[in-house]
Amino acid sequence: AVDLFGSGIADTFYPSNALDPYMKNKDDDEDSEEIDDIMIKADDAVIVCTTNEDEMSHLVVYIVEDP
C-alpha cells in the first residue's frame, strides 16, 4: 500500500519548535500571540445554528467577542 498523505518518514513530529531542525523561526512568541487571537475565551458568546432542508444540513457557528 502507498501512503498518499505521509512524508515517508513515519510522519516525524517534534514536541516544540526549538527541536524541529526544519523550522526557520523557532521563536514561539509570535505563535502564542496569534493563538490568543483565535482562542475562544470564557467571556465570548458562542452561537450555534443548524438547518436541515431536504438532504442538506448546515451548521453555522458565530463567536461574539466581549467588547
PQR file of N, CA, C, O and H, with PARSE charges and radii, in Angstrom:
ATOM      1  N   ALA A   1       0.839  -1.186   0.000 -0.4000 1.5000
ATOM      2  CA  ALA A   1       0.000   0.000   0.000 -0.0000 2.0000
ATOM      3  C   ALA A   1       0.882   1.246   0.000  0.5500 1.7000
ATOM      4  O   ALA A   1       1.963   1.260   0.588 -0.5500 1.4000
ATOM      5  N   VAL A   2       0.407   2.270  -0.658 -0.4000 1.5000
ATOM      6  CA  VAL A   2       1.144   3.528  -0.758 -0.0000 2.0000
ATOM      7  C   VAL A   2       0.494   4.538   0.166  0.5500 1.7000
ATOM      8  O   VAL A   2      -0.725   4.706   0.154 -0.5500 1.4000
ATOM      9  H   VAL A   2      -0.471   2.259  -1.136  0.4000 1.0000
ATOM     10  N   ASP A   3       1.312   5.215   0.972 -0.4000 1.5000
ATOM     11  CA  ASP A   3       0.816   6.247   1.871 -0.0000 2.0000
ATOM     12  C   ASP A   3       0.769   7.566   1.107  0.5500 1.7000
ATOM     13  O   ASP A   3       1.808   8.180   0.865 -0.5500 1.4000
ATOM     14  H   ASP A   3       2.302   5.078   0.981  0.4000 1.0000
ATOM     15  N   LEU A   4      -0.436   8.008   0.725 -0.4000 1.5000
ATOM     16  CA  LEU A   4      -0.577   9.208  -0.097 -0.0000 2.0000
ATOM     17  C   LEU A   4      -0.328  10.500   0.661  0.5500 1.7000
ATOM     18  O   LEU A   4       0.158  11.474   0.086 -0.5500 1.4000
ATOM     19  H   LEU A   4      -1.280   7.510   0.922  0.4000 1.0000
ATOM     20  N   PHE A   5      -0.659  10.517   1.953 -0.4000 1.5000
ATOM     21  CA  PHE A   5      -0.597  11.767   2.696 -0.0000 2.0000
ATOM     22  C   PHE A   5       0.598  11.851   3.633  0.5500 1.7000
ATOM     23  O   PHE A   5       0.798  12.886   4.269 -0.5500 1.4000
ATOM     24  H   PHE A   5      -1.054   9.725   2.419  0.4000 1.0000
ATOM     25  N   GLY A   6       1.377  10.826   3.735 -0.4000 1.5000
ATOM     26  CA  GLY A   6       2.534  10.845   4.621 -0.0000 2.0000
ATOM     27  C   GLY A   6       3.763  11.371   3.905  0.5500 1.7000
ATOM     28  O   GLY A   6       3.786  11.479   2.679 -0.5500 1.4000
ATOM     29  H   GLY A   6       1.215   9.985   3.219  0.4000 1.0000
ATOM     30  N   SER A   7       4.773  11.694   4.674 -0.4000 1.5000
ATOM     31  CA  SER A   7       6.017  12.200   4.108 -0.0000 2.0000
ATOM     32  C   SER A   7       7.010  11.085   3.834  0.5500 1.7000
ATOM     33  O   SER A   7       8.066  11.327   3.250 -0.5500 1.4000
ATOM     34  H   SER A   7       4.754  11.606   5.670  0.4000 1.0000
ATOM     35  N   GLY A   8       6.685   9.863   4.248 -0.4000 1.5000
ATOM     36  CA  GLY A   8       7.573   8.743   4.012 -0.0000 2.0000
ATOM     37  C   GLY A   8       8.556   8.488   5.125  0.5500 1.7000
ATOM     38  O   GLY A   8       9.302   7.510   5.069 -0.5500 1.4000
ATOM     39  H   GLY A   8       5.827   9.666   4.722  0.4000 1.0000
ATOM     40  N   ILE A   9       8.583   9.338   6.142 -0.4000 1.5000
ATOM     41  CA  ILE A   9       9.496   9.130   7.266 -0.0000 2.0000
ATOM     42  C   ILE A   9       8.707   8.942   8.551  0.5500 1.7000
ATOM     43  O   ILE A   9       9.092   9.434   9.612 -0.5500 1.4000
ATOM     44  H   ILE A   9       7.977  10.132   6.188  0.4000 1.0000
ATOM     45  N   ALA A  10       7.609   8.229   8.439 -0.4000 1.5000
ATOM     46  CA  ALA A  10       6.752   7.909   9.582 -0.0000 2.0000
ATOM     47  C   ALA A  10       6.182   9.157  10.242  0.5500 1.7000
ATOM     48  O   ALA A  10       5.886   9.148  11.437 -0.5500 1.4000
ATOM     49  H   ALA A  10       7.297   7.829   7.577  0.4000 1.0000
ATOM     50  N   ASP A  11       6.027  10.229   9.471 -0.4000 1.5000
ATOM     51  CA  ASP A  11       5.404  11.466   9.961 -0.0000 2.0000
ATOM     52  C   ASP A  11       6.004  11.927  11.289  0.5500 1.7000
ATOM     53  O   ASP A  11       5.288  12.090  12.276 -0.5500 1.4000
ATOM     54  H   ASP A  11       6.267  10.236   8.500  0.4000 1.0000
ATOM     55  N   THR A  12       7.293  12.130  11.305 -0.4000 1.5000
ATOM     56  CA  THR A  12       8.001  12.565  12.499 -0.0000 2.0000
ATOM     57  C   THR A  12       7.504  13.935  12.931  0.5500 1.7000
ATOM     58  O   THR A  12       7.305  14.819  12.098 -0.5500 1.4000
ATOM     59  H   THR A  12       7.875  11.998  10.502  0.4000 1.0000
ATOM     60  N   PHE A  13       7.306  14.112  14.222 -0.4000 1.5000
ATOM     61  CA  PHE A  13       6.942  15.419  14.753 -0.0000 2.0000
ATOM     62  C   PHE A  13       7.808  15.711  15.962  0.5500 1.7000
ATOM     63  O   PHE A  13       8.384  14.805  16.565 -0.5500 1.4000
ATOM     64  H   PHE A  13       7.468  13.394  14.899  0.4000 1.0000
ATOM     65  N   TYR A  14       7.894  16.974  16.306 -0.4000 1.5000
ATOM     66  CA  TYR A  14       8.716  17.413  17.417 -0.0000 2.0000
ATOM     67  C   TYR A  14       7.821  18.090  18.445  0.5500 1.7000
ATOM     68  O   TYR A  14       6.910  18.829  18.074 -0.5500 1.4000
ATOM     69  H   TYR A  14       7.427  17.711  15.816  0.4000 1.0000
ATOM     70  N   PRO A  15       8.064  17.852  19.724 -0.5600 1.5000
ATOM     71  CA  PRO A  15       7.195  18.430  20.759  0.2800 2.0000
ATOM     72  C   PRO A  15       7.265  19.950  20.849  0.5500 1.7000
ATOM     73  O   PRO A  15       6.348  20.575  21.383 -0.5500 1.4000
ATOM     74  N   SER A  16       8.331  20.555  20.340 -0.4000 1.5000
ATOM     75  CA  SER A  16       8.412  22.018  20.332 -0.0000 2.0000
ATOM     76  C   SER A  16       9.121  22.467  19.061  0.5500 1.7000
ATOM     77  O   SER A  16       9.841  21.692  18.432 -0.5500 1.4000
ATOM     78  H   SER A  16       9.076  20.048  19.906  0.4000 1.0000
ATOM     79  N   ASN A  17       8.913  23.707  18.698 -0.4000 1.5000
ATOM     80  CA  ASN A  17       9.558  24.256  17.505 -0.0000 2.0000
ATOM     81  C   ASN A  17      11.070  24.314  17.652  0.5500 1.7000
ATOM     82  O   ASN A  17      11.789  24.225  16.657 -0.5500 1.4000
ATOM     83  H   ASN A  17       8.329  24.337  19.209  0.4000 1.0000
ATOM     84  N   ALA A  18      11.564  24.463  18.873 -0.4000 1.5000
ATOM     85  CA  ALA A  18      13.004  24.554  19.096 -0.0000 2.0000
ATOM     86  C   ALA A  18      13.718  23.266  18.706  0.5500 1.7000
ATOM     87  O   ALA A  18      14.889  23.307  18.331 -0.5500 1.4000
ATOM     88  H   ALA A  18      10.980  24.535  19.682  0.4000 1.0000
ATOM     89  N   LEU A  19      13.046  22.134  18.783 -0.4000 1.5000
ATOM     90  CA  LEU A  19      13.655  20.850  18.451 -0.0000 2.0000
ATOM     91  C   LEU A  19      13.550  20.497  16.970  0.5500 1.7000
ATOM     92  O   LEU A  19      14.243  19.591  16.508 -0.5500 1.4000
ATOM     93  H   LEU A  19      12.094  22.101  19.088  0.4000 1.0000
ATOM     94  N   ASP A  20      12.712  21.184  16.228 -0.4000 1.5000
ATOM     95  CA  ASP A  20      12.491  20.869  14.816 -0.0000 2.0000
ATOM     96  C   ASP A  20      13.591  21.507  13.965  0.5500 1.7000
ATOM     97  O   ASP A  20      13.696  22.733  13.927 -0.5500 1.4000
ATOM     98  H   ASP A  20      12.149  21.920  16.603  0.4000 1.0000
ATOM     99  N   PRO A  21      14.416  20.700  13.279 -0.5600 1.5000
ATOM    100  CA  PRO A  21      15.522  21.278  12.508  0.2800 2.0000
ATOM    101  C   PRO A  21      15.067  22.023  11.252  0.5500 1.7000
ATOM    102  O   PRO A  21      15.854  22.774  10.676 -0.5500 1.4000
ATOM    103  N   TYR A  22      13.830  21.839  10.816 -0.4000 1.5000
ATOM    104  CA  TYR A  22      13.344  22.484   9.598 -0.0000 2.0000
ATOM    105  C   TYR A  22      12.664  23.827   9.858  0.5500 1.7000
ATOM    106  O   TYR A  22      12.360  24.554   8.912 -0.5500 1.4000
ATOM    107  H   TYR A  22      13.191  21.229  11.284  0.4000 1.0000
ATOM    108  N   MET A  23      12.427  24.159  11.095 -0.4000 1.5000
ATOM    109  CA  MET A  23      11.789  25.438  11.420 -0.0000 2.0000
ATOM    110  C   MET A  23      12.818  26.551  11.298  0.5500 1.7000
ATOM    111  O   MET A  23      13.899  26.475  11.881 -0.5500 1.4000
ATOM    112  H   MET A  23      12.674  23.569  11.863  0.4000 1.0000
ATOM    113  N   LYS A  24      12.475  27.590  10.534 -0.4000 1.5000
ATOM    114  CA  LYS A  24      13.377  28.723  10.375 -0.0000 2.0000
ATOM    115  C   LYS A  24      13.223  29.703  11.527  0.5500 1.7000
ATOM    116  O   LYS A  24      14.219  30.187  12.064 -0.5500 1.4000
ATOM    117  H   LYS A  24      11.596  27.652  10.060  0.4000 1.0000
ATOM    118  N   ASN A  25      11.989  29.999  11.912 -0.4000 1.5000
ATOM    119  CA  ASN A  25      11.720  30.912  13.010 -0.0000 2.0000
ATOM    120  C   ASN A  25      11.295  30.069  14.203  0.5500 1.7000
ATOM    121  O   ASN A  25      10.142  29.645  14.288 -0.5500 1.4000
ATOM    122  H   ASN A  25      11.180  29.605  11.476  0.4000 1.0000
ATOM    123  N   LYS A  26      12.209  29.828  15.111 -0.4000 1.5000
ATOM    124  CA  LYS A  26      11.924  28.947  16.241 -0.0000 2.0000
ATOM    125  C   LYS A  26      11.372  29.702  17.442  0.5500 1.7000
ATOM    126  O   LYS A  26      11.191  29.116  18.510 -0.5500 1.4000
ATOM    127  H   LYS A  26      13.146  30.172  15.042  0.4000 1.0000
ATOM    128  N   ASP A  27      11.106  30.984  17.284 -0.4000 1.5000
ATOM    129  CA  ASP A  27      10.577  31.800  18.371 -0.0000 2.0000
ATOM    130  C   ASP A  27       9.076  31.582  18.470  0.5500 1.7000
ATOM    131  O   ASP A  27       8.352  31.821  17.503 -0.5500 1.4000
ATOM    132  H   ASP A  27      11.253  31.460  16.417  0.4000 1.0000
ATOM    133  N   ASP A  28       8.599  31.133  19.627 -0.4000 1.5000
ATOM    134  CA  ASP A  28       7.182  30.840  19.819 -0.0000 2.0000
ATOM    135  C   ASP A  28       6.372  32.059  20.247  0.5500 1.7000
ATOM    136  O   ASP A  28       5.156  31.951  20.405 -0.5500 1.4000
ATOM    137  H   ASP A  28       9.187  30.940  20.412  0.4000 1.0000
ATOM    138  N   ASP A  29       7.012  33.229  20.443 -0.4000 1.5000
ATOM    139  CA  ASP A  29       6.287  34.406  20.918 -0.0000 2.0000
ATOM    140  C   ASP A  29       5.199  34.832  19.944  0.5500 1.7000
ATOM    141  O   ASP A  29       4.076  35.111  20.363 -0.5500 1.4000
ATOM    142  H   ASP A  29       8.000  33.318  20.315  0.4000 1.0000
ATOM    143  N   GLU A  30       5.509  34.886  18.654 -0.4000 1.5000
ATOM    144  CA  GLU A  30       4.512  35.295  17.669 -0.0000 2.0000
ATOM    145  C   GLU A  30       3.376  34.290  17.608  0.5500 1.7000
ATOM    146  O   GLU A  30       2.213  34.669  17.475 -0.5500 1.4000
ATOM    147  H   GLU A  30       6.421  34.659  18.314  0.4000 1.0000
ATOM    148  N   ASP A  31       3.705  33.026  17.704 -0.4000 1.5000
ATOM    149  CA  ASP A  31       2.678  31.995  17.659 -0.0000 2.0000
ATOM    150  C   ASP A  31       1.737  32.103  18.850  0.5500 1.7000
ATOM    151  O   ASP A  31       0.527  31.930  18.699 -0.5500 1.4000
ATOM    152  H   ASP A  31       4.651  32.718  17.813  0.4000 1.0000
ATOM    153  N   SER A  32       2.276  32.388  20.034 -0.4000 1.5000
ATOM    154  CA  SER A  32       1.416  32.488  21.209 -0.0000 2.0000
ATOM    155  C   SER A  32       0.492  33.699  21.102  0.5500 1.7000
ATOM    156  O   SER A  32      -0.643  33.648  21.576 -0.5500 1.4000
ATOM    157  H   SER A  32       3.258  32.528  20.157  0.4000 1.0000
ATOM    158  N   GLU A  33       0.958  34.787  20.486 -0.4000 1.5000
ATOM    159  CA  GLU A  33       0.095  35.950  20.280 -0.0000 2.0000
ATOM    160  C   GLU A  33      -1.020  35.618  19.300  0.5500 1.7000
ATOM    161  O   GLU A  33      -2.166  36.016  19.508 -0.5500 1.4000
ATOM    162  H   GLU A  33       1.880  34.828  20.101  0.4000 1.0000
ATOM    163  N   GLU A  34      -0.696  34.895  18.237 -0.4000 1.5000
ATOM    164  CA  GLU A  34      -1.712  34.503  17.266 -0.0000 2.0000
ATOM    165  C   GLU A  34      -2.716  33.545  17.893  0.5500 1.7000
ATOM    166  O   GLU A  34      -3.911  33.630  17.609 -0.5500 1.4000
ATOM    167  H   GLU A  34       0.235  34.572  18.069  0.4000 1.0000
ATOM    168  N   ILE A  35      -2.256  32.650  18.726 -0.4000 1.5000
ATOM    169  CA  ILE A  35      -3.152  31.700  19.385 -0.0000 2.0000
ATOM    170  C   ILE A  35      -4.109  32.439  20.308  0.5500 1.7000
ATOM    171  O   ILE A  35      -5.286  32.087  20.383 -0.5500 1.4000
ATOM    172  H   ILE A  35      -1.285  32.580  18.956  0.4000 1.0000
ATOM    173  N   ASP A  36      -3.622  33.462  21.014 -0.4000 1.5000
ATOM    174  CA  ASP A  36      -4.500  34.250  21.882 -0.0000 2.0000
ATOM    175  C   ASP A  36      -5.599  34.935  21.077  0.5500 1.7000
ATOM    176  O   ASP A  36      -6.714  35.106  21.570 -0.5500 1.4000
ATOM    177  H   ASP A  36      -2.665  33.747  20.953  0.4000 1.0000
ATOM    178  N   ASP A  37      -5.291  35.330  19.835 -0.4000 1.5000
ATOM    179  CA  ASP A  37      -6.281  35.997  18.988 -0.0000 2.0000
ATOM    180  C   ASP A  37      -7.367  35.048  18.503  0.5500 1.7000
ATOM    181  O   ASP A  37      -8.497  35.479  18.276 -0.5500 1.4000
ATOM    182  H   ASP A  37      -4.386  35.191  19.435  0.4000 1.0000
ATOM    183  N   ILE A  38      -7.054  33.770  18.337 -0.4000 1.5000
ATOM    184  CA  ILE A  38      -8.036  32.836  17.781 -0.0000 2.0000
ATOM    185  C   ILE A  38      -8.656  31.912  18.816  0.5500 1.7000
ATOM    186  O   ILE A  38      -9.527  31.114  18.473 -0.5500 1.4000
ATOM    187  H   ILE A  38      -6.135  33.419  18.521  0.4000 1.0000
ATOM    188  N   MET A  39      -8.236  31.994  20.068 -0.4000 1.5000
ATOM    189  CA  MET A  39      -8.810  31.145  21.117 -0.0000 2.0000
ATOM    190  C   MET A  39     -10.178  31.673  21.537  0.5500 1.7000
ATOM    191  O   MET A  39     -10.384  32.884  21.625 -0.5500 1.4000
ATOM    192  H   MET A  39      -7.528  32.643  20.347  0.4000 1.0000
ATOM    193  N   ILE A  40     -11.099  30.768  21.791 -0.4000 1.5000
ATOM    194  CA  ILE A  40     -12.405  31.143  22.337 -0.0000 2.0000
ATOM    195  C   ILE A  40     -12.245  31.273  23.842  0.5500 1.7000
ATOM    196  O   ILE A  40     -11.851  30.326  24.522 -0.5500 1.4000
ATOM    197  H   ILE A  40     -10.932  29.784  21.720  0.4000 1.0000
ATOM    198  N   LYS A  41     -12.553  32.448  24.347 -0.4000 1.5000
ATOM    199  CA  LYS A  41     -12.380  32.726  25.775 -0.0000 2.0000
ATOM    200  C   LYS A  41     -13.696  32.519  26.523  0.5500 1.7000
ATOM    201  O   LYS A  41     -14.760  32.444  25.909 -0.5500 1.4000
ATOM    202  H   LYS A  41     -12.873  33.218  23.794  0.4000 1.0000
ATOM    203  N   ALA A  42     -13.619  32.428  27.821 -0.4000 1.5000
ATOM    204  CA  ALA A  42     -14.794  32.151  28.647 -0.0000 2.0000
ATOM    205  C   ALA A  42     -15.846  33.248  28.535  0.5500 1.7000
ATOM    206  O   ALA A  42     -17.035  32.967  28.682 -0.5500 1.4000
ATOM    207  H   ALA A  42     -12.754  32.488  28.320  0.4000 1.0000
ATOM    208  N   ASP A  43     -15.435  34.504  28.277 -0.4000 1.5000
ATOM    209  CA  ASP A  43     -16.413  35.592  28.197 -0.0000 2.0000
ATOM    210  C   ASP A  43     -16.910  35.836  26.769  0.5500 1.7000
ATOM    211  O   ASP A  43     -17.677  36.774  26.549 -0.5500 1.4000
ATOM    212  H   ASP A  43     -14.468  34.732  28.158  0.4000 1.0000
ATOM    213  N   ASP A  44     -16.497  35.021  25.795 -0.4000 1.5000
ATOM    214  CA  ASP A  44     -17.012  35.109  24.426 -0.0000 2.0000
ATOM    215  C   ASP A  44     -18.353  34.384  24.334  0.5500 1.7000
ATOM    216  O   ASP A  44     -18.570  33.373  25.003 -0.5500 1.4000
ATOM    217  H   ASP A  44     -15.875  34.260  25.974  0.4000 1.0000
ATOM    218  N   ALA A  45     -19.244  34.905  23.505 -0.4000 1.5000
ATOM    219  CA  ALA A  45     -20.536  34.250  23.274 -0.0000 2.0000
ATOM    220  C   ALA A  45     -20.408  33.351  22.051  0.5500 1.7000
ATOM    221  O   ALA A  45     -19.953  33.787  20.994 -0.5500 1.4000
ATOM    222  H   ALA A  45     -19.069  35.726  22.961  0.4000 1.0000
ATOM    223  N   VAL A  46     -20.811  32.095  22.202 -0.4000 1.5000
ATOM    224  CA  VAL A  46     -20.775  31.130  21.103 -0.0000 2.0000
ATOM    225  C   VAL A  46     -22.215  30.825  20.712  0.5500 1.7000
ATOM    226  O   VAL A  46     -22.997  30.336  21.527 -0.5500 1.4000
ATOM    227  H   VAL A  46     -21.180  31.740  23.062  0.4000 1.0000
ATOM    228  N   ILE A  47     -22.562  31.117  19.458 -0.4000 1.5000
ATOM    229  CA  ILE A  47     -23.914  30.875  18.950 -0.0000 2.0000
ATOM    230  C   ILE A  47     -23.809  29.822  17.855  0.5500 1.7000
ATOM    231  O   ILE A  47     -23.074  29.998  16.883 -0.5500 1.4000
ATOM    232  H   ILE A  47     -21.927  31.514  18.796  0.4000 1.0000
ATOM    233  N   VAL A  48     -24.545  28.728  18.017 -0.4000 1.5000
ATOM    234  CA  VAL A  48     -24.522  27.635  17.049 -0.0000 2.0000
ATOM    235  C   VAL A  48     -25.915  27.501  16.453  0.5500 1.7000
ATOM    236  O   VAL A  48     -26.900  27.358  17.177 -0.5500 1.4000
ATOM    237  H   VAL A  48     -25.142  28.585  18.807  0.4000 1.0000
ATOM    238  N   CYS A  49     -25.990  27.547  15.123 -0.4000 1.5000
ATOM    239  CA  CYS A  49     -27.268  27.435  14.420 -0.0000 2.0000
ATOM    240  C   CYS A  49     -27.193  26.262  13.448  0.5500 1.7000
ATOM    241  O   CYS A  49     -26.170  26.039  12.800 -0.5500 1.4000
ATOM    242  H   CYS A  49     -25.190  27.663  14.535  0.4000 1.0000
ATOM    243  N   THR A  50     -28.291  25.517  13.356 -0.4000 1.5000
ATOM    244  CA  THR A  50     -28.351  24.416  12.393 -0.0000 2.0000
ATOM    245  C   THR A  50     -29.621  24.530  11.570  0.5500 1.7000
ATOM    246  O   THR A  50     -30.649  25.008  12.050 -0.5500 1.4000
ATOM    247  H   THR A  50     -29.122  25.698  13.882  0.4000 1.0000
ATOM    248  N   THR A  51     -29.536  24.085  10.327 -0.4000 1.5000
ATOM    249  CA  THR A  51     -30.716  23.992   9.470 -0.0000 2.0000
ATOM    250  C   THR A  51     -30.633  22.682   8.704  0.5500 1.7000
ATOM    251  O   THR A  51     -29.549  22.175   8.416 -0.5500 1.4000
ATOM    252  H   THR A  51     -28.701  23.696   9.937  0.4000 1.0000
ATOM    253  N   ASN A  52     -31.793  22.151   8.383 -0.4000 1.5000
ATOM    254  CA  ASN A  52     -31.868  20.926   7.597 -0.0000 2.0000
ATOM    255  C   ASN A  52     -32.968  21.102   6.566  0.5500 1.7000
ATOM    256  O   ASN A  52     -34.125  21.343   6.911 -0.5500 1.4000
ATOM    257  H   ASN A  52     -32.674  22.563   8.616  0.4000 1.0000
ATOM    258  N   GLU A  53     -32.599  20.980   5.301 -0.4000 1.5000
ATOM    259  CA  GLU A  53     -33.552  21.155   4.219 -0.0000 2.0000
ATOM    260  C   GLU A  53     -33.309  20.059   3.192  0.5500 1.7000
ATOM    261  O   GLU A  53     -32.222  19.966   2.621 -0.5500 1.4000
ATOM    262  H   GLU A  53     -31.659  20.784   5.021  0.4000 1.0000
ATOM    263  N   ASP A  54     -34.315  19.234   2.959 -0.4000 1.5000
ATOM    264  CA  ASP A  54     -34.198  18.069   2.082 -0.0000 2.0000
ATOM    265  C   ASP A  54     -33.064  17.173   2.596  0.5500 1.7000
ATOM    266  O   ASP A  54     -33.129  16.673   3.720 -0.5500 1.4000
ATOM    267  H   ASP A  54     -35.197  19.309   3.424  0.4000 1.0000
ATOM    268  N   GLU A  55     -32.047  16.974   1.790 -0.4000 1.5000
ATOM    269  CA  GLU A  55     -30.926  16.132   2.213 -0.0000 2.0000
ATOM    270  C   GLU A  55     -29.679  16.956   2.538  0.5500 1.7000
ATOM    271  O   GLU A  55     -28.575  16.415   2.587 -0.5500 1.4000
ATOM    272  H   GLU A  55     -31.995  17.380   0.877  0.4000 1.0000
ATOM    273  N   MET A  56     -29.850  18.252   2.759 -0.4000 1.5000
ATOM    274  CA  MET A  56     -28.726  19.137   3.011 -0.0000 2.0000
ATOM    275  C   MET A  56     -28.826  19.712   4.419  0.5500 1.7000
ATOM    276  O   MET A  56     -29.851  20.285   4.787 -0.5500 1.4000
ATOM    277  H   MET A  56     -30.747  18.691   2.720  0.4000 1.0000
ATOM    278  N   SER A  57     -27.771  19.560   5.201 -0.4000 1.5000
ATOM    279  CA  SER A  57     -27.721  20.112   6.553 -0.0000 2.0000
ATOM    280  C   SER A  57     -26.606  21.145   6.629  0.5500 1.7000
ATOM    281  O   SER A  57     -25.572  21.010   5.974 -0.5500 1.4000
ATOM    282  H   SER A  57     -26.938  19.094   4.902  0.4000 1.0000
ATOM    283  N   HIS A  58     -26.830  22.180   7.439 -0.4000 1.5000
ATOM    284  CA  HIS A  58     -25.842  23.242   7.613 -0.0000 2.0000
ATOM    285  C   HIS A  58     -25.634  23.483   9.097  0.5500 1.7000
ATOM    286  O   HIS A  58     -26.571  23.422   9.893 -0.5500 1.4000
ATOM    287  H   HIS A  58     -27.670  22.289   7.971  0.4000 1.0000
ATOM    288  N   LEU A  59     -24.402  23.754   9.447 -0.4000 1.5000
ATOM    289  CA  LEU A  59     -24.042  24.131  10.805 -0.0000 2.0000
ATOM    290  C   LEU A  59     -23.279  25.446  10.711  0.5500 1.7000
ATOM    291  O   LEU A  59     -22.262  25.534  10.024 -0.5500 1.4000
ATOM    292  H   LEU A  59     -23.641  23.804   8.801  0.4000 1.0000
ATOM    293  N   VAL A  60     -23.775  26.465  11.405 -0.4000 1.5000
ATOM    294  CA  VAL A  60     -23.143  27.780  11.397 -0.0000 2.0000
ATOM    295  C   VAL A  60     -22.774  28.120  12.830  0.5500 1.7000
ATOM    296  O   VAL A  60     -23.595  27.995  13.738 -0.5500 1.4000
ATOM    297  H   VAL A  60     -24.602  26.393  11.963  0.4000 1.0000
ATOM    298  N   VAL A  61     -21.532  28.552  13.029 -0.4000 1.5000
ATOM    299  CA  VAL A  61     -21.053  28.900  14.366 -0.0000 2.0000
ATOM    300  C   VAL A  61     -20.618  30.359  14.349  0.5500 1.7000
ATOM    301  O   VAL A  61     -19.818  30.770  13.508 -0.5500 1.4000
ATOM    302  H   VAL A  61     -20.865  28.653  12.291  0.4000 1.0000
ATOM    303  N   TYR A  62     -21.150  31.131  15.280 -0.4000 1.5000
ATOM    304  CA  TYR A  62     -20.770  32.534  15.444 -0.0000 2.0000
ATOM    305  C   TYR A  62     -20.051  32.680  16.780  0.5500 1.7000
ATOM    306  O   TYR A  62     -20.480  32.119  17.789 -0.5500 1.4000
ATOM    307  H   TYR A  62     -21.800  30.798  15.962  0.4000 1.0000
ATOM    308  N   ILE A  63     -18.962  33.431  16.782 -0.4000 1.5000
ATOM    309  CA  ILE A  63     -18.239  33.758  18.007 -0.0000 2.0000
ATOM    310  C   ILE A  63     -18.314  35.270  18.169  0.5500 1.7000
ATOM    311  O   ILE A  63     -17.847  36.015  17.307 -0.5500 1.4000
ATOM    312  H   ILE A  63     -18.613  33.887  15.963  0.4000 1.0000
ATOM    313  N   VAL A  64     -18.900  35.722  19.268 -0.4000 1.5000
ATOM    314  CA  VAL A  64     -19.036  37.150  19.537 -0.0000 2.0000
ATOM    315  C   VAL A  64     -18.127  37.480  20.712  0.5500 1.7000
ATOM    316  O   VAL A  64     -18.326  36.994  21.825 -0.5500 1.4000
ATOM    317  H   VAL A  64     -19.279  35.117  19.968  0.4000 1.0000
ATOM    318  N   GLU A  65     -17.121  38.318  20.444 -0.4000 1.5000
ATOM    319  CA  GLU A  65     -16.183  38.697  21.492 -0.0000 2.0000
ATOM    320  C   GLU A  65     -16.774  39.814  22.332  0.5500 1.7000
ATOM    321  O   GLU A  65     -17.469  40.692  21.821 -0.5500 1.4000
ATOM    322  H   GLU A  65     -16.959  38.713  19.539  0.4000 1.0000
ATOM    323  N   ASP A  66     -16.495  39.772  23.615 -0.4000 1.5000
ATOM    324  CA  ASP A  66     -16.961  40.809  24.527 -0.0000 2.0000
ATOM    325  C   ASP A  66     -16.134  42.073  24.274  0.5500 1.7000
ATOM    326  O   ASP A  66     -14.905  42.015  24.322 -0.5500 1.4000
ATOM    327  H   ASP A  66     -15.930  39.058  24.031  0.4000 1.0000
ATOM    328  N   PRO A  67     -16.788  43.225  24.003 -0.5600 1.5000
ATOM    329  CA  PRO A  67     -16.021  44.453  23.687  0.2800 2.0000
ATOM    330  C   PRO A  67     -15.255  45.028  24.848  0.5500 1.7000
ATOM    331  O   PRO A  67     -14.583  46.048  24.699 -0.5500 1.4000
TER
END
